[in-house]
């Protein structure tokens, strides 16, 4: 094993000579095949002659392609077809008017619900009904500790999540 590492140049030269010999052998076999006379049909039929000619052309084409690939020959001389392609289409943002209309309707429904709730709250407290055009919402000030109590209560937590979904950003814009 040490001899192989000590004489690495000789091993590489022997491998290269062996590869050269194999390549030359393959080429001589291919040339011998080409020089071999073609088998002709004893049959005088026209179909057999055409088939033999077609087979001979296919063999020649295959040999030519193999020799081009092994020699690293140039690619076929058929140029790619020239065609003028139109520029790629420009993409413009699509505005979903149906979605915008739906959001407007939901906003109007929410305002109506707020107005109904204000009227109901005013009636419950024995106050005169607020005018229909009053869009202001009264906000209650809650003590600091009530947030913790609200989060513990399942109904108020559920209500907070629903209000966030309704009043927050639309899902498509998140």
N, C-alpha and C positions, 0 to 999 in steps of 0.2 A: 504494500500500500504506500509506503514511503517512497518507493521508486517512482510511482505514478505522479506523486506531488513534486518530486525532485525533477522529473523530466516531463513536465506538463506541456512544453513546446513540442516535443516529439509526439505526444498523444494527440494533440490538436492537429498536427501535420498529418498523421496517419488517418485520422477521422476525415479530414478534408480530402485526402487522396482517395479514400474509400467512397466518399460521396461523389467525387468526380467520376470514378470508375462506374458507379451505378447509373449516373446520369448519361454517360456515354453509351452504356449498354442499352438503356431504354431508347435512346435516339437511334441506335443501329437497328433495334427491333422494329421501330416505327418505319424506318426507311425500307427495311426488308419487306414489311407488309405492303408498302406502297408499290414496290417493284413487282410484287407477285401479280401474275396476270389475272385479270378479272374472269370470273366464272361466267361463261356464256351458256345460255340455254340452248339445248339441242332442239327445243321446241320452236317452231316457226311462228308461234302465235304472237300477235302484236301486243297483247296485254302483258305477257311475260317480259318482253323486251322493255316496255315502258317501266314496269316495276323494277327491273334490274337497273335501269338508268337512274331512276329516282333514288334507289338505295345507294348507288355509287355517289350521287351528288350529296346525299345526306352524310355519308361517311367522310367525304372530302371536306365538307363544311365543319363537321365535328373535329377533324384533325386540325384544320386551320384555326379554329377557336382554341383548341388545347395548346397549340404552339404559340399563339398570341398571348395567352394567359401565362404560360410558363416563361416566355421571354419578356414578359412585361410590356408587350406591344401596345401601340396606341389604341384607344377606344375606337369603335366603329366611326366611320366618317359621315354618318348620317346626322346632320345638324338637328337640334331640337326644333320643333315647329315654332315659328314666330307668330305670336298672337298678342294683340294689345289687350291687356286686361284692364277693365275699368277700375278706378281707384276704389279702395274698400269703402263701404258705406259708413257714413258718420253716424254715430249713435248719439241721439239726443235724449235727455231725460224724459221719461214718460210720466205724465201727470195723470193719475187715476182720478178722473172727475167724479166717478161713482163713489169712490171712497171719501172724497172731499164733501160731496153732498150728504153722505151718510153721517159724517162727523158734524156737519152743520145741524142736521136734524137732531142728532143726539144732544148737541149743545142746547138747542131750543127746548128739547124735552127736559133737560136738566134744569134749565132756568124756570120752566113751568113747575117742576117738582119743588124747587126751592120756594117759589111763590106760594104754592099750595101749603107747604110745610109752615111757612111764616103765618099764613092765615089761620091754620089749625092751631098753631102755638098761641097766637093772639086770642083766638076764641077760648082756648083752654084757660088762659090766664084772666079771662073776663075783660079783655081790652077790646076796644072797637077794632074792626077789621082794617088792616092796612090798605092803602090804595093799591090798585092793580099795577100801577106803573112804578112801584117802589122796588127796584132791583137790589137794594142793599140787604145784606145778610147780617143779622146780629150774631156776634161771636161771643160766646161765653168765655169768661176767664176762669180757668180751672186752677185749683191749687196745685203746687209742684208735685206732691205725692200721688196725684190721681192718675198720672201717666202709667205708673207701675200697676195700679189697680185696673186700669183700662186694658193693659196688655194681658193681665191674668184672666180677664173675662173673655170667654170664647166669642160671644156675640159681638162685642165691641171690636175685638181683633179682626173678626171676619168682615165687619163693616169697614174698618180702616183699609183692609186689603182691597175690597171692592171699590171704595172711593178712590184709592190710588190708581186702580186700573181704569176707572172711568175718567178721572180728571187728569191723570198723568199723560205722558207722551204716548202716542199711538205705537203699537208694537212694531209697525213697519219703520218707524223713525228711530227706534232704539239702537 
